[in-house]
Amino acid sequence: GAYGGKWFAGLDVSHPDCRAHIAGLIQRMVYDQRFTFLKLDFLHAAALPATRHDPSLTRAQALQLALATVRDAAGEAAFL
């Protein structure tokens, strides 16, 4: 899609495989590589208008699902 006059592709967090991929990346960063601080940018992208795997999710619900996925994967071991 286009945002701010630029084209980009995003991840569909309504898809379970996408959430598993994100969780795996976060877990490797926190538990394997021992990152204790994660700076997260462009979080608004999860709430942009899109065709989603689960069309029942609102944009706000998609963003909440993305944030919950990251927080659950990082646990208490990392500051977000």
MMTF fields as JSON, N, C-alpha, C and O atoms, coordinates in Angstrom:
{
  "mmtfVersion": "1.0.0",
  "mmtfProducer": "UNKNOWN",
  "numBonds": 319,
  "numAtoms": 320,
  "numGroups": 80,
  "numChains": 1,
  "numModels": 1,
  "chainsPerModel": [1],
  "groupsPerChain": [80],
  "chainIdList": ["A"],
  "bondAtomList": [4, 2, 8, 6, 12, 10, 16, 14, 20, 18, 24, 22, 28, 26, 32, 30, 36, 34, 40, 38, 44, 42, 48, 46, 52, 50, 56, 54, 60, 58, 64, 62, 68, 66, 72, 70, 76, 74, 80, 78, 84, 82, 88, 86, 92, 90, 96, 94, 100, 98, 104, 102, 108, 106, 112, 110, 116, 114, 120, 118, 124, 122, 128, 126, 132, 130, 136, 134, 140, 138, 144, 142, 148, 146, 152, 150, 156, 154, 160, 158, 164, 162, 168, 166, 172, 170, 176, 174, 180, 178, 184, 182, 188, 186, 192, 190, 196, 194, 200, 198, 204, 202, 208, 206, 212, 210, 216, 214, 220, 218, 224, 222, 228, 226, 232, 230, 236, 234, 240, 238, 244, 242, 248, 246, 252, 250, 256, 254, 260, 258, 264, 262, 268, 266, 272, 270, 276, 274, 280, 278, 284, 282, 288, 286, 292, 290, 296, 294, 300, 298, 304, 302, 308, 306, 312, 310, 316, 314],
  "bondOrderList": [1, 1, 1, 1, 1, 1, 1, 1, 1, 1, 1, 1, 1, 1, 1, 1, 1, 1, 1, 1, 1, 1, 1, 1, 1, 1, 1, 1, 1, 1, 1, 1, 1, 1, 1, 1, 1, 1, 1, 1, 1, 1, 1, 1, 1, 1, 1, 1, 1, 1, 1, 1, 1, 1, 1, 1, 1, 1, 1, 1, 1, 1, 1, 1, 1, 1, 1, 1, 1, 1, 1, 1, 1, 1, 1, 1, 1, 1, 1],
  "groupList": [{"groupName": "GLY", "atomNameList": ["N", "CA", "C", "O"], "elementList": ["N", "C", "C", "O"], "formalChargeList": [0, 0, 0, 0], "bondAtomList": [1, 0, 2, 1, 3, 2], "bondOrderList": [1, 1, 2], "singleLetterCode": "G", "chemCompType": "PEPTIDE LINKING"}, {"groupName": "ALA", "atomNameList": ["N", "CA", "C", "O"], "elementList": ["N", "C", "C", "O"], "formalChargeList": [0, 0, 0, 0], "bondAtomList": [1, 0, 2, 1, 3, 2], "bondOrderList": [1, 1, 2], "singleLetterCode": "A", "chemCompType": "L-PEPTIDE LINKING"}, {"groupName": "TYR", "atomNameList": ["N", "CA", "C", "O"], "elementList": ["N", "C", "C", "O"], "formalChargeList": [0, 0, 0, 0], "bondAtomList": [1, 0, 2, 1, 3, 2], "bondOrderList": [1, 1, 2], "singleLetterCode": "Y", "chemCompType": "L-PEPTIDE LINKING"}, {"groupName": "LYS", "atomNameList": ["N", "CA", "C", "O"], "elementList": ["N", "C", "C", "O"], "formalChargeList": [0, 0, 0, 0], "bondAtomList": [1, 0, 2, 1, 3, 2], "bondOrderList": [1, 1, 2], "singleLetterCode": "K", "chemCompType": "L-PEPTIDE LINKING"}, {"groupName": "TRP", "atomNameList": ["N", "CA", "C", "O"], "elementList": ["N", "C", "C", "O"], "formalChargeList": [0, 0, 0, 0], "bondAtomList": [1, 0, 2, 1, 3, 2], "bondOrderList": [1, 1, 2], "singleLetterCode": "W", "chemCompType": "L-PEPTIDE LINKING"}, {"groupName": "PHE", "atomNameList": ["N", "CA", "C", "O"], "elementList": ["N", "C", "C", "O"], "formalChargeList": [0, 0, 0, 0], "bondAtomList": [1, 0, 2, 1, 3, 2], "bondOrderList": [1, 1, 2], "singleLetterCode": "F", "chemCompType": "L-PEPTIDE LINKING"}, {"groupName": "LEU", "atomNameList": ["N", "CA", "C", "O"], "elementList": ["N", "C", "C", "O"], "formalChargeList": [0, 0, 0, 0], "bondAtomList": [1, 0, 2, 1, 3, 2], "bondOrderList": [1, 1, 2], "singleLetterCode": "L", "chemCompType": "L-PEPTIDE LINKING"}, {"groupName": "ASP", "atomNameList": ["N", "CA", "C", "O"], "elementList": ["N", "C", "C", "O"], "formalChargeList": [0, 0, 0, 0], "bondAtomList": [1, 0, 2, 1, 3, 2], "bondOrderList": [1, 1, 2], "singleLetterCode": "D", "chemCompType": "L-PEPTIDE LINKING"}, {"groupName": "VAL", "atomNameList": ["N", "CA", "C", "O"], "elementList": ["N", "C", "C", "O"], "formalChargeList": [0, 0, 0, 0], "bondAtomList": [1, 0, 2, 1, 3, 2], "bondOrderList": [1, 1, 2], "singleLetterCode": "V", "chemCompType": "L-PEPTIDE LINKING"}, {"groupName": "SER", "atomNameList": ["N", "CA", "C", "O"], "elementList": ["N", "C", "C", "O"], "formalChargeList": [0, 0, 0, 0], "bondAtomList": [1, 0, 2, 1, 3, 2], "bondOrderList": [1, 1, 2], "singleLetterCode": "S", "chemCompType": "L-PEPTIDE LINKING"}, {"groupName": "HIS", "atomNameList": ["N", "CA", "C", "O"], "elementList": ["N", "C", "C", "O"], "formalChargeList": [0, 0, 0, 0], "bondAtomList": [1, 0, 2, 1, 3, 2], "bondOrderList": [1, 1, 2], "singleLetterCode": "H", "chemCompType": "L-PEPTIDE LINKING"}, {"groupName": "PRO", "atomNameList": ["N", "CA", "C", "O"], "elementList": ["N", "C", "C", "O"], "formalChargeList": [0, 0, 0, 0], "bondAtomList": [1, 0, 2, 1, 3, 2], "bondOrderList": [1, 1, 2], "singleLetterCode": "P", "chemCompType": "L-PEPTIDE LINKING"}, {"groupName": "CYS", "atomNameList": ["N", "CA", "C", "O"], "elementList": ["N", "C", "C", "O"], "formalChargeList": [0, 0, 0, 0], "bondAtomList": [1, 0, 2, 1, 3, 2], "bondOrderList": [1, 1, 2], "singleLetterCode": "C", "chemCompType": "L-PEPTIDE LINKING"}, {"groupName": "ARG", "atomNameList": ["N", "CA", "C", "O"], "elementList": ["N", "C", "C", "O"], "formalChargeList": [0, 0, 0, 0], "bondAtomList": [1, 0, 2, 1, 3, 2], "bondOrderList": [1, 1, 2], "singleLetterCode": "R", "chemCompType": "L-PEPTIDE LINKING"}, {"groupName": "ILE", "atomNameList": ["N", "CA", "C", "O"], "elementList": ["N", "C", "C", "O"], "formalChargeList": [0, 0, 0, 0], "bondAtomList": [1, 0, 2, 1, 3, 2], "bondOrderList": [1, 1, 2], "singleLetterCode": "I", "chemCompType": "L-PEPTIDE LINKING"}, {"groupName": "GLN", "atomNameList": ["N", "CA", "C", "O"], "elementList": ["N", "C", "C", "O"], "formalChargeList": [0, 0, 0, 0], "bondAtomList": [1, 0, 2, 1, 3, 2], "bondOrderList": [1, 1, 2], "singleLetterCode": "Q", "chemCompType": "L-PEPTIDE LINKING"}, {"groupName": "MET", "atomNameList": ["N", "CA", "C", "O"], "elementList": ["N", "C", "C", "O"], "formalChargeList": [0, 0, 0, 0], "bondAtomList": [1, 0, 2, 1, 3, 2], "bondOrderList": [1, 1, 2], "singleLetterCode": "M", "chemCompType": "L-PEPTIDE LINKING"}, {"groupName": "THR", "atomNameList": ["N", "CA", "C", "O"], "elementList": ["N", "C", "C", "O"], "formalChargeList": [0, 0, 0, 0], "bondAtomList": [1, 0, 2, 1, 3, 2], "bondOrderList": [1, 1, 2], "singleLetterCode": "T", "chemCompType": "L-PEPTIDE LINKING"}, {"groupName": "GLU", "atomNameList": ["N", "CA", "C", "O"], "elementList": ["N", "C", "C", "O"], "formalChargeList": [0, 0, 0, 0], "bondAtomList": [1, 0, 2, 1, 3, 2], "bondOrderList": [1, 1, 2], "singleLetterCode": "E", "chemCompType": "L-PEPTIDE LINKING"}],
  "groupTypeList": [0, 1, 2, 0, 0, 3, 4, 5, 1, 0, 6, 7, 8, 9, 10, 11, 7, 12, 13, 1, 10, 14, 1, 0, 6, 14, 15, 13, 16, 8, 2, 7, 15, 13, 5, 17, 5, 6, 3, 6, 7, 5, 6, 10, 1, 1, 1, 6, 11, 1, 17, 13, 10, 7, 11, 9, 6, 17, 13, 1, 15, 1, 6, 15, 6, 1, 6, 1, 17, 8, 13, 7, 1, 1, 0, 18, 1, 1, 5, 6],
  "groupIdList": [1, 2, 3, 4, 5, 6, 7, 8, 9, 10, 11, 12, 13, 14, 15, 16, 17, 18, 19, 20, 21, 22, 23, 24, 25, 26, 27, 28, 29, 30, 31, 32, 33, 34, 35, 36, 37, 38, 39, 40, 41, 42, 43, 44, 45, 46, 47, 48, 49, 50, 51, 52, 53, 54, 55, 56, 57, 58, 59, 60, 61, 62, 63, 64, 65, 66, 67, 68, 69, 70, 71, 72, 73, 74, 75, 76, 77, 78, 79, 80],
  "secStructList": [7, 3, 3, 6, 6, 3, 3, 7, 7, 7, 7, 7, 6, 6, 1, 2, 2, 2, 2, 2, 2, 2, 2, 2, 2, 2, 2, 0, 0, 0, 0, 0, 1, 7, 7, 7, 5, 7, 7, 7, 7, 7, 4, 4, 4, 4, 4, 1, 1, 7, 7, 7, 1, 1, 6, 6, 1, 7, 2, 2, 2, 2, 2, 2, 2, 2, 2, 2, 2, 2, 2, 2, 2, 2, 4, 4, 4, 1, 5, 7],
  "xCoordList": [0.822, 0.0, 0.864, 2.089, 0.229, 0.928, 0.615, -0.517, 1.618, 1.448, 2.452, 3.648, 1.974, 2.865, 3.54, 4.656, 2.855, 3.4, 4.437, 5.03, 4.665, 5.654, 4.969, 4.028, 5.453, 4.903, 5.684, 6.9, 4.989, 5.631, 4.747, 3.584, 5.31, 4.561, 4.648, 5.68, 3.584, 3.553, 3.199, 2.838, 3.306, 2.949, 1.495, 1.027, 0.792, -0.608, -0.673, -0.634, -0.773, -0.755, -2.029, -2.101, -3.032, -4.232, -3.998, -4.817, -2.887, -2.559, -1.726, -0.702, -2.144, -1.409, 0.053, 0.91, 0.354, 1.749, 2.602, 3.779, 2.014, 2.73, 3.048, 4.166, 2.067, 2.311, 3.363, 4.179, 3.358, 4.38, 5.761, 6.737, 5.849, 7.122, 7.621, 8.788, 6.743, 7.115, 7.556, 8.575, 6.794, 7.134, 8.501, 9.289, 8.783, 10.077, 11.225, 12.261, 11.049, 12.093, 12.346, 13.494, 11.275, 11.412, 12.065, 12.954, 11.632, 12.215, 13.7, 14.476, 14.109, 15.543, 16.329, 17.42, 15.769, 16.467, 16.606, 17.659, 15.55, 15.538, 16.264, 17.086, 15.969, 16.482, 17.789, 18.61, 17.998, 19.24, 20.328, 21.474, 19.955, 20.939, 20.983, 21.828, 20.09, 20.077, 19.829, 20.373, 19.017, 18.59, 17.666, 16.759, 17.877, 17.023, 16.16, 15.299, 16.383, 15.622, 15.267, 16.151, 13.99, 13.552, 12.853, 11.829, 13.409, 12.774, 11.965, 12.505, 10.687, 9.775, 9.275, 8.696, 9.494, 9.053, 7.986, 7.825, 7.269, 6.271, 5.165, 4.625, 4.826, 3.775, 2.415, 1.538, 2.255, 0.985, 0.665, -0.493, 1.672, 1.454, 0.482, -0.225, 0.442, -0.485, -1.935, -2.833, -2.173, -3.536, -3.922, -5.013, -3.049, -3.39, -4.475, -4.593, -5.262, -6.275, -5.617, -4.607, -6.206, -5.622, -6.651, -7.661, -6.376, -7.131, -6.406, -5.242, -7.086, -6.452, -6.885, -7.944, -6.045, -6.374, -7.679, -8.535, -7.821, -9.04, -9.781, -9.477, -10.748, -11.431, -12.339, -12.849, -12.547, -13.41, -12.695, -13.342, -11.371, -10.614, -10.722, -10.603, -10.949, -10.87, -9.397, -8.522, -9.131, -7.749, -7.166, -6.008, -7.955, -7.493, -7.21, -6.234, -8.043, -7.828, -6.567, -5.85, -6.291, -5.069, -3.836, -2.867, -3.872, -2.752, -2.589, -1.47, -3.681, -3.613, -3.048, -2.272, -3.426, -2.927, -1.418, -0.687, -0.968, 0.466, 1.243, 2.272, 0.745, 1.428, 1.431, 2.436, 0.317, 0.244, 1.2, 1.801, 1.339, 2.26, 3.69, 4.426, 4.083, 5.442, 5.653, 6.671, 4.702, 4.857, 4.914, 5.749, 4.041, 4.038, 5.36, 5.89, 5.876, 7.119, 8.316, 9.205, 8.342, 9.462, 9.385, 10.41, 8.191, 8.023, 8.487, 8.488, 8.872, 9.355, 10.862, 11.44, 11.49, 12.944, 13.399, 14.584, 12.483, 12.884, 11.958, 10.767, 12.534, 11.784, 11.378, 12.213, 10.099, 9.61, 9.335, 8.918],
  "yCoordList": [-1.176, 0.0, 1.236, 1.155, 2.36, 3.64, 4.365, 4.341, 5.001, 5.785, 6.915, 6.684, 8.129, 9.281, 9.422, 9.932, 8.965, 9.076, 8.018, 8.063, 7.067, 6.015, 4.657, 4.465, 3.718, 2.365, 1.474, 1.608, 0.576, -0.373, -1.603, -1.596, -2.648, -3.866, -4.091, -3.822, -4.574, -4.828, -6.273, -7.033, -6.635, -7.977, -7.985, -7.027, -9.058, -9.205, -9.952, -11.182, -9.202, -9.818, -10.589, -11.264, -10.504, -11.307, -12.761, -13.63, -13.024, -14.392, -15.071, -14.527, -16.242, -16.923, -17.206, -17.125, -17.534, -17.795, -16.534, -16.603, -15.401, -14.126, -13.837, -13.438, -14.036, -13.806, -14.761, -14.372, -16.004, -16.962, -16.509, -16.649, -15.974, -15.478, -14.299, -14.26, -13.358, -12.195, -12.641, -12.174, -13.538, -14.026, -14.697, -14.497, -15.492, -16.161, -15.177, -15.358, -14.129, -13.103, -12.402, -12.226, -12.006, -11.304, -12.213, -11.779, -13.454, -14.388, -14.603, -14.666, -14.715, -14.875, -13.64, -13.754, -12.457, -11.235, -11.112, -10.72, -11.446, -11.254, -12.383, -12.128, -13.618, -14.744, -15.328, -15.807, -15.298, -15.831, -14.755, -14.989, -13.586, -12.519, -11.559, -10.664, -11.737, -11.012, -9.512, -8.725, -9.115, -7.724, -7.468, -8.261, -6.382, -6.058, -4.828, -4.491, -4.163, -2.962, -3.083, -3.224, -3.03, -3.093, -1.788, -1.444, -1.064, 0.157, -0.225, -0.723, 0.012, -0.407, 0.812, 1.722, 0.831, 1.936, 1.458, 0.26, 2.406, 2.158, 1.214, 0.46, 1.251, 0.384, 0.71, -0.15, 1.955, 2.352, 1.536, 1.46, 0.93, 0.174, -0.988, -1.379, -1.539, -2.642, -2.189, -3.012, -0.886, -0.369, 0.329, 0.888, 0.299, 0.931, 0.132, -1.077, 0.802, 0.079, -1.007, -0.766, -2.206, -3.321, -4.431, -4.462, -5.333, -6.574, -7.568, -7.889, -8.052, -8.911, -10.368, -10.668, -11.258, -12.684, -12.886, -13.671, -12.18, -12.222, -10.902, -9.924, -10.861, -9.598, -9.114, -7.996, -9.932, -9.506, -8.533, -7.851, -8.466, -7.566, -6.125, -5.837, -5.229, -3.809, -3.406, -4.185, -2.224, -1.735, -1.656, -2.016, -1.189, -1.09, -2.475, -2.653, -3.442, -4.798, -5.405, -6.14, -5.109, -5.609, -5.027, -5.744, -3.749, -3.116, -3.731, -4.037, -3.913, -4.509, -5.926, -6.322, -6.683, -8.039, -8.039, -8.883, -7.094, -6.976, -6.656, -7.271, -5.695, -5.302, -6.432, -6.658, -7.136, -8.255, -9.372, -10.018, -9.599, -10.628, -10.302, -11.172, -9.045, -8.626, -8.705, -9.228, -8.192, -8.205, -9.633, -9.944, -10.498, -11.886, -12.587, -13.355, -12.322, -12.959, -12.467, -13.252, -11.188, -10.613, -10.949, -10.995, -11.183, -11.428, -10.237, -9.101, -10.508, -9.448, -9.221, -8.373, -9.97, -9.9, -8.664, -8.328, -7.985, -6.824, -5.65, -5.812, -4.474, -3.221, -2.849, -2.816, -2.569, -2.149, -0.677, -0.121],
  "zCoordList": [0.0, 0.0, 0.0, 0.093, -0.103, -0.085, 1.211, 1.694, 1.759, 2.974, 2.927, 2.751, 3.083, 3.02, 1.666, 1.572, 0.609, -0.732, -1.075, -2.153, -0.175, -0.422, -0.348, 0.422, -1.157, -1.177, -0.22, -0.087, 0.433, 1.332, 1.464, 1.061, 2.029, 2.343, 3.843, 4.458, 4.418, 5.848, 6.14, 5.242, 7.386, 7.819, 8.279, 8.895, 7.982, 8.375, 9.701, 9.734, 10.788, 12.116, 12.428, 13.455, 11.565, 11.787, 11.377, 11.674, 10.697, 10.272, 11.364, 11.775, 11.837, 12.913, 12.575, 13.456, 11.328, 10.949, 11.053, 11.409, 10.747, 10.861, 12.319, 12.646, 13.2, 14.634, 15.172, 16.007, 14.708, 15.145, 14.684, 15.421, 13.482, 12.945, 13.792, 14.182, 14.065, 14.881, 16.272, 16.783, 16.882, 18.218, 18.225, 19.149, 17.2, 17.112, 17.007, 17.647, 16.199, 16.066, 17.394, 17.803, 18.058, 19.337, 20.381, 21.114, 20.447, 21.415, 21.167, 22.121, 19.92, 19.622, 20.05, 20.609, 19.784, 20.16, 21.677, 22.18, 22.393, 23.85, 24.575, 25.455, 24.213, 25.003, 24.469, 25.252, 23.153, 22.596, 22.519, 22.901, 22.024, 21.854, 23.041, 23.083, 23.993, 25.264, 25.138, 25.914, 24.171, 24.104, 25.284, 25.538, 26.006, 27.148, 26.891, 27.704, 25.774, 25.401, 23.932, 23.087, 23.621, 22.226, 21.873, 22.464, 20.91, 20.418, 19.191, 18.204, 19.266, 18.208, 17.449, 18.042, 16.157, 15.305, 14.335, 14.102, 13.781, 12.735, 13.187, 12.379, 14.466, 14.983, 14.372, 14.289, 13.947, 13.332, 12.081, 11.672, 11.476, 10.239, 10.453, 9.525, 11.661, 11.94, 11.868, 11.687, 12.008, 12.011, 10.705, 10.602, 9.726, 8.453, 7.733, 7.93, 6.906, 6.14, 5.287, 4.626, 5.313, 4.567, 4.422, 5.125, 3.505, 3.417, 4.31, 4.072, 5.326, 6.32, 6.174, 5.624, 6.677, 6.716, 7.491, 7.083, 8.602, 9.407, 9.223, 9.906, 8.312, 8.017, 9.15, 9.089, 10.173, 11.285, 12.224, 13.019, 12.138, 13.015, 12.544, 11.353, 13.49, 13.166, 13.097, 13.475, 12.627, 12.573, 13.981, 14.19, 14.948, 16.327, 16.906, 17.634, 16.591, 17.083, 16.48, 17.159, 15.219, 14.582, 15.277, 15.526, 15.585, 16.296, 17.685, 18.097, 18.4, 19.731, 19.664, 20.533, 18.652, 18.481, 18.214, 18.733, 17.408, 17.126, 18.403, 18.684, 19.167, 20.4, 21.428, 22.103, 21.547, 22.484, 22.08, 22.939, 20.786, 20.297, 20.694, 21.16, 20.51, 20.866, 22.371, 22.825, 23.151, 24.608, 25.141, 25.99, 24.655, 25.122, 24.771, 25.574, 23.59, 23.16, 23.977, 24.308, 24.298, 25.042, 26.521, 27.202, 27.02, 28.44, 29.263, 28.79, 30.475, 31.371, 31.208, 31.888, 30.314, 30.154, 29.395, 29.42, 28.725, 27.914, 28.168, 28.434, 28.078, 28.155, 26.743, 25.84, 26.551, 25.221, 25.229, 24.213]
}
